[in-house]
Amino acid sequence: MDALLSPAIGTVLWTSIAFLVVLFLLKKMAWKPILKALNEREESIEKSLKEAEKAREDMANLNADNERLLKEARAERDVVLREAREMGDQLVADAKASAKVEAEKMIENARVAIDNEKNSAMVELKNQVATLSLEIAEKVVKERLSDQGEQEKLVSSLMKDVDLN
C-alpha cells in the first residue's frame, strides 16, 4: 500500500514528459486560438460598451434637442395665442368703435329729421294761422263793411292816412 503512495522515479519522469508534451502541444495549437478568441471577445465587448455609451450620449443629446424644440414650440404657441387674443380684442374694439360711430350717425340723422319735421310743422302751422287770420279778418271786414255808412267812414279814414305828395 505504501507503493501506491510513494512515487516511483520512472513514473514521475514519464508523467512529467507526457505533461510537457501536452503542454507544448496545447501551447502550439490551443493557446493562440484561445487567447485570440478571448482578445477578440474582449475587444467586441469594449466596442459594444463604447457604442452603448455613444448611443446613451446620442439619446441624451436627442432628449436635450427634444426639450429645446418643445420649449420653442411652447413659446411659439404662447406668442400665437397672445397675438390671436390681441387681434380678437382689437376686432372687438374696432367693432365697438364702428358701432358707436354708426349709432352717432343714426342719432344725428334722427335729430336732423326731427328738426326738419319740426320746421315743416312750424311752417304749416304758420300757414294755417295766416289762413285762419285772413278768413277771420275777411269775415270781420265783411260784417263791418256790409253797411254803406261804415264803408264810407273806412275809406275816409284810410284817405287821411295816405299821404299824397
Summary of the structure (lengths in Angstrom):
residues: 165
radius of gyration: 65.9
end to end distance: 198.1
largest distance: 202.1
contacts: 312
relative contact order: 0.02
helix: 93%
strand: 0%
